[in-house]
Amino acid sequence: MTPLRQRFIEDMQLRGYSTRTQEAYTRAVRQLAQRYHRSPDKLSEEDLRQYFLYLANEKKWARASTTIAEAKYSQWPASSPSRKASIGERSRSGASCGGVSV
């Protein structure tokens, strides 16, 4: 298990998420990373935006499901400097993950 994934799981444990929720969130982030063939902490805001569009338009996910998927990613630790900067910009601007509500 990578240190990033371990941190993600530990953060969910601290938040009191159930084991099944932890597994679902970890799976969702893994699927996101597999689609882009790189670590989640290396994905840009535009990558996320495109992924959520893919879920909505190609996978035909309902808006509520896409919002949940966005929330799952928002829980991922901000370990890289670019991800930390991106999160900081988003929280200051009031925008949400990937330009849509997380």
C-alpha positions as CSV (number, residue, x, y, z in Angstrom):
1,M,0.0,0.0,0.0
2,T,1.3,3.4,-0.9
3,P,1.9,6.0,1.8
4,L,-0.7,8.2,0.1
5,R,-3.4,5.5,0.2
6,Q,-2.5,4.7,3.8
7,R,-2.9,8.4,4.8
8,F,-6.2,8.5,2.9
9,I,-7.5,5.5,4.8
10,E,-6.2,6.8,8.2
11,D,-7.9,10.2,7.5
12,M,-11.2,8.5,6.9
13,Q,-10.8,6.4,10.1
14,L,-10.3,9.7,12.0
15,R,-13.5,11.0,10.5
16,G,-15.3,7.9,11.7
17,Y,-16.2,6.5,8.2
18,S,-17.3,2.9,8.2
19,T,-15.1,0.2,6.7
20,R,-17.5,-0.2,3.7
21,T,-17.4,3.6,3.1
22,Q,-13.6,3.6,3.3
23,E,-13.5,0.7,0.7
24,A,-15.9,2.5,-1.6
25,Y,-14.0,5.8,-1.4
26,T,-10.7,4.1,-1.9
27,R,-12.1,2.2,-4.9
28,A,-13.4,5.5,-6.4
29,V,-10.1,7.2,-6.1
30,R,-8.3,4.1,-7.6
31,Q,-10.6,4.2,-10.6
32,L,-9.9,7.8,-11.1
33,A,-6.2,7.2,-11.0
34,Q,-6.4,4.3,-13.3
35,R,-8.3,6.3,-15.9
36,Y,-5.5,8.9,-16.0
37,H,-2.6,6.4,-15.4
38,R,-1.1,8.4,-12.6
39,S,-1.3,9.0,-8.9
40,P,-4.3,11.0,-7.7
41,D,-2.1,13.7,-6.2
42,K,-0.7,14.3,-9.7
43,L,-4.1,15.1,-11.2
44,S,-5.1,18.6,-12.1
45,E,-8.4,20.4,-11.5
46,E,-9.0,20.1,-15.3
47,D,-8.4,16.3,-15.0
48,L,-11.0,16.1,-12.3
49,R,-13.5,18.3,-14.3
50,Q,-13.0,16.0,-17.3
51,Y,-13.5,12.9,-15.2
52,F,-16.7,14.1,-13.7
53,L,-18.0,15.1,-17.2
54,Y,-17.1,11.5,-18.3
55,L,-19.1,10.1,-15.4
56,A,-22.1,12.3,-16.2
57,N,-22.0,12.0,-20.0
58,E,-20.6,8.6,-20.8
59,K,-21.4,6.6,-17.7
60,K,-24.7,8.4,-17.4
61,W,-24.2,8.9,-13.6
62,A,-26.9,11.0,-12.0
63,R,-26.0,14.4,-10.7
64,A,-26.1,13.2,-7.1
65,S,-23.8,10.3,-7.9
66,T,-21.3,12.7,-9.5
67,T,-21.4,15.0,-6.5
68,I,-20.7,12.0,-4.2
69,A,-17.8,11.0,-6.5
70,E,-16.4,14.5,-6.3
71,A,-16.7,14.4,-2.5
72,K,-14.7,11.1,-2.4
73,Y,-11.8,12.8,-4.2
74,S,-11.9,15.8,-2.0
75,Q,-11.1,13.6,0.9
76,W,-7.8,12.6,-0.7
77,P,-4.8,14.0,1.2
78,A,-3.2,17.1,-0.3
79,S,0.3,15.7,-0.2
80,S,1.8,17.4,-3.3
81,P,2.6,21.1,-3.4
82,S,0.5,21.5,-6.6
83,R,-2.5,19.8,-5.0
84,K,-2.1,21.9,-1.9
85,A,-2.0,25.1,-3.9
86,S,-5.0,23.9,-5.9
87,I,-7.0,23.2,-2.8
88,G,-6.0,26.5,-1.3
89,E,-7.1,28.4,-4.4
90,R,-10.4,26.5,-4.5
91,S,-11.2,27.1,-0.8
92,R,-10.4,30.9,-1.1
93,S,-12.5,31.3,-4.2
94,G,-15.5,29.3,-2.8
95,A,-15.4,27.0,-5.8
96,S,-15.5,23.3,-5.4
97,C,-13.6,20.2,-6.6
98,G,-13.2,20.1,-10.3
99,G,-15.3,23.3,-10.8
100,V,-18.4,21.6,-9.6
101,S,-19.9,21.0,-6.1
102,V,-18.0,18.4,-4.1
